[in-house]
């Protein structure tokens, strides 16, 4: 079966041309390359499965019925977070700055629950973050995010080889279990993520994982739907962040004009030494 041609991915607003990269194998699902627009101003090449349904079919065929295929699409919250990051390179930064939204410019970034990694890719390609580590529990998602970084001209290295001493931005990948998070080999300044708060219990675990990633000194910016996917998720994260020593934990409304999607909010937490 060929996936080459016009591509529409579920709720995505773009209808774009897809280029077939692989028909799939026992190791990797079918993969395509698409060009994703950020704010209608910049574009990023993204490697991804053709869609969630096709990814689920591949999971079934390979005996991975417990896997979650939801990472295989570009979520609106991911687009909104990418738009916020792109704003950091433009005049709208003053609006974000007035809300005291932590910056990614020149920072060491970890994207949790990265999925396809659109936000982290935007930070690496356009915001010139010092480094980006794509973190997820799904290895194939990390593979896609790193492949996207490579075809966008970003160097992919192991976490232990990340060098943030003034060189070109580099990216790496790391499996991350929120229930048993590990420190990465390098310090993280800012954790970003989109659509990560979908269950109160895991939301509390994520707050603890974020504290581990920033080693008690750094910030978190999560982009979430204005209408929670499950009631209490946001508050569970904020409460757990404070219990884990955060000096700031709040919900921030996106300023008008940042993104056409007005149905998202930013969940922000910060730890200070």
MOZI-V898844 format. One record per pair of residues at least 4 apart in sequence whose C-alpha atoms are under 6 Angstrom apart, sorted by sequence separation. I is the first residue (numbers start at 1). J is the second residue. If there is no record, write none. Layout:
# MOZI-V898844
I & J
I & J
This chain:
# MOZI-V898844
24 & 28
38 & 42
60 & 64
93 & 97
97 & 101
117 & 121
121 & 125
122 & 126
123 & 127
124 & 128
150 & 154
177 & 181
199 & 203
211 & 215
214 & 218
232 & 236
235 & 239
242 & 246
24 & 29
37 & 42
38 & 43
59 & 64
60 & 65
87 & 92
88 & 93
96 & 101
124 & 129
149 & 154
211 & 216
241 & 246
24 & 30
37 & 43
87 & 93
123 & 129
197 & 203
8 & 15
23 & 30
36 & 43
7 & 15
22 & 30
36 & 44
7 & 16
22 & 31
35 & 44
111 & 120
6 & 16
7 & 17
21 & 31
35 & 45
6 & 17
7 & 18
21 & 32
34 & 45
238 & 249
254 & 265
5 & 17
6 & 18
20 & 32
34 & 46
253 & 265
5 & 18
19 & 32
33 & 46
56 & 69
159 & 172
252 & 265
4 & 18
19 & 33
33 & 47
55 & 69
156 & 170
158 & 172
252 & 266
4 & 19
18 & 33
32 & 47
155 & 170
156 & 171
157 & 172
251 & 266
4 & 20
18 & 34
32 & 48
156 & 172
251 & 267
3 & 20
31 & 48
52 & 69
250 & 267
31 & 49
250 & 268
30 & 49
249 & 268
52 & 72
114 & 134
249 & 269
114 & 135
248 & 269
105 & 127
106 & 128
107 & 129
108 & 130
109 & 131
110 & 132
113 & 135
114 & 136
248 & 270
49 & 72
106 & 129
107 & 130
108 & 131
109 & 132
110 & 133
111 & 134
112 & 135
113 & 136
247 & 270
105 & 129
106 & 130
111 & 135
246 & 270
247 & 271
104 & 129
116 & 141
160 & 185
189 & 214
246 & 271
115 & 141
179 & 205
188 & 214
178 & 205
117 & 145
178 & 206
181 & 209
190 & 218
192 & 220
194 & 222
29 & 58
116 & 145
183 & 212
189 & 218
190 & 219
191 & 220
192 & 221
193 & 222
194 & 223
195 & 224
183 & 213
190 & 220
192 & 222
194 & 224
203 & 233
207 & 237
178 & 209
198 & 229
198 & 230
200 & 232
204 & 236
200 & 233
204 & 237
207 & 240
130 & 164
199 & 233
203 & 237
207 & 241
197 & 233
200 & 236
204 & 240
82 & 119
226 & 263
81 & 119
131 & 169
133 & 171
135 & 173
137 & 175
225 & 263
226 & 264
130 & 169
131 & 170
132 & 171
133 & 172
134 & 173
135 & 174
136 & 175
137 & 176
225 & 264
226 & 265
82 & 122
131 & 171
133 & 173
135 & 175
136 & 176
224 & 264
135 & 176
224 & 265
9 & 51
223 & 265
223 & 266
39 & 83
71 & 115
222 & 266
38 & 83
222 & 267
221 & 267
221 & 268
220 & 268
220 & 269
219 & 269
219 & 270
218 & 270
218 & 271
217 & 271
216 & 271
217 & 272
217 & 273
109 & 188
108 & 188
111 & 191
108 & 189
109 & 190
110 & 191
111 & 192
112 & 193
107 & 189
109 & 191
111 & 193
48 & 144
47 & 144
47 & 148
46 & 148
78 & 194
77 & 194
81 & 223
77 & 223
77 & 224
